[in-house]
Amino acid sequence: MRSVLPRQAALIAALTGLTLTTVACGADSADGGSAKGAMTVLVTQEARSLDPTVASLSQITGGTQAAAVFDVLLWIDPKTGRARPQLAESATAAEGGRVWTLRLRPDLKFSDGTVLDAEAVKFNWERHADPANKSAQARVVAGLGISVTDSRTVKVTLPAPNAHFDKVIAHNLAFIGSPTAIRADPKGFGNKPVGAGPYRLRSWVRDQQMVLDRNPHYWQVGGKPPLKELTLKPVVDQNQRLAMLNADQAQLLTTAQAKLMGEARKAGLPVATEAKNGGFMTLFNTSRPPFDDPRARRAFALIMDPAARASVVTDNAGKPLSTFLLPGSEFAAPDAALPSNNRAEAQRLLDALAAEGKPLTFTYSTYNSPGSHLTAEYWLAQVAEMKNISMRTEFLEGTQYLQKVQIQRQFDAGEFVLSFDDPEPVLFNFLHSKGQDNHMRWQNPAVDQALEQARATTDAGTRRAAYAVVQRELAKDVPLFAYEQAFTAAIRAKRAKVAELTVFEDGLIMFDRLGLG
């Protein structure tokens, strides 16, 4: 979004110019060029798989690890909200956004030495469409006509015009694996991925660390990537993450957790933040009782006070959310305030439900992490002060949560976080009745129409009007309760001199340029 440009500049500036004393630098090697040194980056959680049909561009679904191995075709620049080239040099629209042409850079190779060409892109995208692969991106590729024009060019014909399909590529279809490696071991590829990214996998001990070496076939020249070795460590416990930075056992982490950010600042660690659209929220499964009744959804939201929660759970490091899109940003609708903090009205709704024989009883599903425990305990305390409502909690490990809430969608209410810059394609995926990330199973014809209108044009005024409709319907129908503003934060060790840090999506890193000053 345009509104975050100063923040992005501050993030880059804040993470350069300090002295690193804890990282040993080795001599240059023939395949390493000017690359030197090693870095340890802490990741939010272990990846379930790095197969592109499973991993996606998010910290919680293996996106950090996958970005190091695969790089990306395109990426969404948080400074502008636009898709920028990486492995692909361009993506252009024709016929009103119905036909798109993706042009690859020349001489791309996977780390196994095979060629990344248009056929490789087509092969990967068609894997998403194969029901046997159960891809998280299956709905994204549904109905696409994919053809190869020449070795560097892919032509895509869409079932409906989309003026922002380049952002769909960047957000949903950016990871490309080696077809040779996939064909050789399709089931094992997720554990032994081969990509064209800046690094290649050396070893992976699950729940401990992933060690990667510089990819000698990487397309960029001039000493990229700058590091000879990259280690990614999954550490869930927030206190342990800070302790590792303080002890110089790691140099960098990115996070969307406000409490961790606040504790890092108290500890004197350098922190840089960037505000995002969306936020932390409770999703309601609108397809089954009790939250198929909008009164139940609104009652839960009205019980809660986001500002009070921020004080208790994040020590005021988190910012309460008032509108779904970032206040003051290009597409935010100031008249679409999200419902919260009206207990008298909440009790009236709860009493009405009970009078109909439907007292509100439900299970709240969330991650088994310290931060999620704190939020769930806060919600329980608030619910305990009301009548005709009963809430139980269910704490799940990361992969269990993803399977139950985001894949099977067998839940009543669940914790979720959504972080994005431009509304496309995230809002379409998340809120459209046919969107692949519509975990709430929400169906709202007015929202579908507005999202389709916004997707079909690049005109800012038309998009603004359409997204205003979406935000008003969110406030009216309450398929979710959003309570804390989204952001990304980069935190580094005090003595670490981190150079050329570029953060995108919900805290992913452009590893081609990350190095040591």
N, C-alpha and C positions, 0 to 999 in steps of 0.2 A: 504494500500500500504506500502511496506517496507520503502519508503522514509519518512513516517510520524511517524516512531517509536520514534525519539527523541522528537517530538512535543507532542506525547501522554504522554510520561513520564513526560514532563514538565507540561502538563495539570494536571496530578494527583498530582504532587509535589506542584504546585502553589496553589492548593485548599485545602491544609491541613496545620495544624500547626498554625492557627490564632485563636484568642479568640472570642467566641460567648457570647454575654451578653444579647441578647434580647429574647431568647427563654426559656419559662418556662418549667421545667422538672417535670413530675409527678412521683409519687411513682410507683414501679413495681407492676404489677398485676399478677394474676394467669395465665391468657392467654397471657400476654405480656412478660413473662420471664424477660430478662434483657433489653427489649426495654424501651426507655424513650424519653421524649421530643416530640416536634412537629416542623414541618418545613413547610413554605409556599414557593412554587415554582411558578414563573410566567410562563405561557405558551403563545405561540404566538397568538393563537386564540381559540375560542370555538370549540369543536368537534360537528360535525353534528349528529353523532351517534357513539356509541361504539360497535355496532354489527360488528364482524369481516368481514362481507361482505361489510362493508362501511369503517370502520377505517383501516388505513394502517400505515406502519412504516415511518411516516413523521410528523414533528411538525404541519404542516398545515392541516392534515387530521385526527387529534385525536390520533396520535401515542403516544404522551407523556402520555395522560390519559390512553390509552389502555395498555401500558406497565406496569403501576402500578397495573391494575386490572387483566390482563391475564398473565403477565410475557411473555416469549418467548420460543418456542421450542429450537431454535438455534439463535445465533446472530453473525454478522460479526464483527470481531475484527479489529478496524482500525489500530492496530499495525502491523498486518500481512496480512489483507485482506482475512483471512480464517474464515470459519464458526466454531464457538465454541459451546459446549453443554451448555444447561441450563435445561429446563424441560426434554428434550431428552438427553440421555447420549451418543448417537452416531448416525451417519448417514453414511452408508457404501454403496459403489457401487459394482456392479457385472455386468458381461456380457458387458464389455466395456462402462459402464455408462448407459446401457439400463434399468437396474433393480437396485433399491435402497431399503435399509432396514433401517427403522427408529426404534430405540430402546429407549423406554421411561425409565425414572428412576422408581424405585419401589415406591409403596405406595403414588402416587400422588393423591391429592384430591382438588376439587373445594371448594370455600369458603362456599358453601351450604352443604358440607359434602359428596357429591357424588364423585364417582371415576373418575379420569382422566386416562382413559386407551386407548388402541388402537382403540376400537370402538368409543370413543369420538373424536379422531383425524379423523377417517374415516368419521364420521357424519359431522364434521365441514368442511372438505375439499369437501365433496359431496354437501354441501350447496352452495359453490361457483359455482358449476357446474349447479345448478338449475336456469334456466332462470328467474323464478319467483322472485328470490332474487336480480337480477340485480347486481351481485357482481362485484366489481372492479377487482377481481382476476379470473374472468370467463375464460379468455384466458389462464391463467397459468395452470389451472387444466384440460383444454380441452384435451381429449384423454388419460388421466391418468387412468391406471388400479390400483385401490386401494383395497387391501385385508388385512385382519387381520390374522396374523399367530398365535399369542397367545395374552394374555391380555396386553403385553407390546410391541408388535412388529407389525409394519405396513410395508407391502411390496408394493412398488410402481413400476409399469411397465410403462416406458415412451414411447411415440410414436416415439421418436428419441433419440439417445444417448446424454447424457448430463453429462459431467464429473464434473459439478459444481451444480448439483441439490440440494446439501446441502445448497448452498447459495440462491437458489430459495426458499427453505423452510424458511430460515432465513429472507429473505427480503419480501416475499409475503404471506407466509402461517404460520407465527409464532404464531398468536393469536388463542387460542382455548377456546371457551366458553362452559359452562355447558350445555350438551344436555337436561338435565332435565329442566333447566330454560328456554331454548330456546323453547322446545316443549310446555311448560306451557303458554308462552306468546311470540310467535315469532315476532309479530309486536312491542311489547313493550320492547324487550330485549335490544335494543340499548340504551334505557334510564335507564334501570335497569340491567346492565350487571353483570354476575356472572362468575368469572374466577378462576384460580388457582395461581394468582399472589401474591405478597407480601402484597397487601392491598385489602380490600373489600370496596365497596361503602357504605357510611353512608348517604350522602345527596348530591344533585346536584341542585343548583339554576342556571339555564342557564344564561350565560353572567356575572355571578358574581363569583361563586366558586364551586368547587367540594371538598368535605371533605371525606377522606378515613381513615379507621381504619386498624390496623394490622390484617392480616388474621390468625386466630388461627390454620388453617389447612395447613399453608404453609409448603412446603416440606423441606426447609432448617432448620436446627437446629442451636444451638449455638448463639441465640440472633438475628436471622435474620427474618424479616428486623429490623434494629436497632431502628427505630422510632415507637412510639405508634400511631401517627397521622400524616397524610400528607394532606396538602391543596394545591390544584392546582387552580390558578386564571388566567383566560384569560384576558390579557391586551394588546390591540392592539397598543395604543399610546405609542411611544417610550419614550417621555419625562416623561409620567406617570410611565412607568416601572422603569426608573432611579430614579425618585422621591421616589418610594416605597422602593427601595433598600436603598437609602440614609436615609429614615426615619425609617428603620428597620421594615417596614411593610411586608417585604418578605426577604428571605435569599439568593435566588438563581434564576437565569434564564439562559437559553441557547438561543443563537441567531445565525442567519446567516447574520444579517444586519451590514454592515461595519460602517455605521454612528453611530449606537447605540454603537458599540464597541469603536469607537473613542471618543464619548462623555463620555462613562464610564471611559475611561482612563484619560480624562481631569478632571473628577470629583474625581479622586483618588480611584476609586473602583478597586479591584483586578480582572484582566482579564487574562484568559488563552485561547489561540487559537490553532487550528489545521487545517492545510491546507487540502483541499480535491480536488478530480477531479471534473470536471464540473464547473458550475458557474451560474451566473445570465445571462439571455438571453432573446431575443425576438424570439418567435416561429412564423413561417409563415405557414399558412394553404395552403399546396401545392396542395390541391385537387380542388381548385376553384379560379377564378380570384379575385384579380390581381396577387396573389403570386403563381399561377400555372406556371407562367413564371419566370424562374430562373434569368432573367435579372432584374426583379423587386426586387427580394430578394437581389441580389448582389448590386443593386443601393442603397437600404436602408443601408446595411452594410457599404458601402464605404463612405456614407455621414458622418457617425459617427466616433468620435475619443474617444475610451474608456478611454484614459488617461485624456483627457479634462473633460469627464463626471465624472471621479473619483474625480477630483479636485473640481468641482462645486457641485456635489451631496453628496459626502462622505467626503469632506475636506481631500482628499487623504488617508483616512483610508482603502478604498477598493483598491485592486490590479488589474490593467487591465489584461485582459486575452489575451494571445497570441496563445496558443495551447489549444485544448479542454481538453486534459489530463494534469495533473499537470506537469509543466516543470521540467525535471530532474527525474521524476518518472519512474518506470520500463517499462511502456508501452507507454510513450509519444513519439510522432514522431516530432522531431524538424523541419523537412522539411514541416510540414503541418500547416503553419501559417494561422490563420483565417483572412479573408479579412476585412479591415477597413481603414478609413482615406485616401481616394483618391477621392476628390470631382470632379476633372476634369473627371475621368473615370465615376463616378456616374452620372454626368450631361450628358455625352455622352449616357449612357444607358437610362436615362430618356427621352432624346430628341428622341432617336430611338423608344421608346415605343409610345411617343406622335405622331410621324410621321406616325405610324401605326394605329392611332386612339385610343390608349390605354394609355392616361396619367395616371400616378399612383395615384389612389385615394383609400383610405382605412381607416378602423377604427382600432385603437389600443386599445385593451381591457386589463385592468389591475385591480389590487386590489384598493379598496378605503382606502388607508393607506397613511400616510405622506410620507414615502419613495417612494412609487409607484408614488405618485403625482409629486414628485421632478424629478424622472426619466422621466416620461411622458412629463412634461413641458420642460425638457432639449431636448428631441427628437423633440418636436414641434418647439422649437427655431431653431434647426439645419435645419429642413425641410423648415422653412420659408425663409431660405437664398437660396433655390434652386428653379428651375423652373420645371414646368410640374410634380409637385407632391403636393398632398393635403392629410393631415392627420387629422382625428378627434379622440378624446379620449373618452373612455367609462370606467367609474370607477364603479366597482362592489364590493358588499360585498363578504366575503369569500365563502359562500355557493353558491351564484349566480355565482361567477367566476368559481368555480369547476364545476358547472352544465353546464355552457355555453361553456367553453373552454376545459375542460378535459373530460367531459362525452359526451355532445352533439356535441362538436367540431364545433360549429357554430360561427366561428370568422375569421377575416382576419389575424391579427397579435396580439400576446398576450405575456404578461410578464410571465416568468417562471424561476424557479431555480431548478437545478439538482445538487445533492451533493452525492458523493459516494467514496468508497475506492477502492475495486477491480472492474474492469469493469463488471464482472458478478454479478447478472443478469441484472443490471440496463441498460447497453447499449443495450442488446438484447431487453429488454422490450421497450426501448425508440426509437430505430432506426430501428429495423427489421420491414419489411412491415406488419408482423402479430403480432408485439408486442403490448401488451395491453396499453402501455403508449405512443404509437406513435401518439400523439395528432396532429402532423403536417400532418399525413396521407402521409408521405413520402415513396416513393417506389423507391428503388435503388438496382437492382439485384446484383451488385458487393458488396454492403454493406451486403445484406442478406447472400450471400455466405461466406463472411469473418466472420460475426458473428457466423454462423453455424460452421465454421471451428474452431474458438476460443472456442466455447462452447463444442466441442467434445473432447478436449484434455486438459491435465494439463501441457503439454510441454511449457515451458516459451518462447522458440524461436518461435515456431509455433504461439502461442498467440500474441507475439510481432509483428510478420509480419502481422497477420490478422488485428490487431487493427491499424496498420499503414495504411492499405488500407482504413479502416473506417474513420480515421482522414483526409486523403487526399481527400476522397470523400465529407466529410463535408465542407472542404475548397473550393472545386470545385463547388459543387452544391448548397451550402448555404441554407439548409432548416431551418436554424436558425442563429441568430446573437448573439454570446456569447461575453460578454463585461467585466465581472468582475469575478475574481477567487472565487470559492467556498471555504468556511471555516466554522467551527463551533467555537463559543466562549462561554465560561462559565464565567458569571459575578456574583459576590456575594457581599453581603453587607459587609461593612468594618469590622464590628465586628463579623461577622458570621464565626464560625469555622466549616467548612463543611468537613466531613470525607468520604473517600472511594467513591469519585465521579468517575464514569465510564460513558463516553459519547460515543454513537455510532450512526450510520446512520447520519441524518442531525441535530443532537442535542438531540436525545432521551437519556434518563437516565436509567441506570440499578438500579432500585429502591430497589432491594433486599439488596444492600450493602450501599446505601446512608444513612448517619447518621450525628450526631453531635459529634465533638471531645471533 
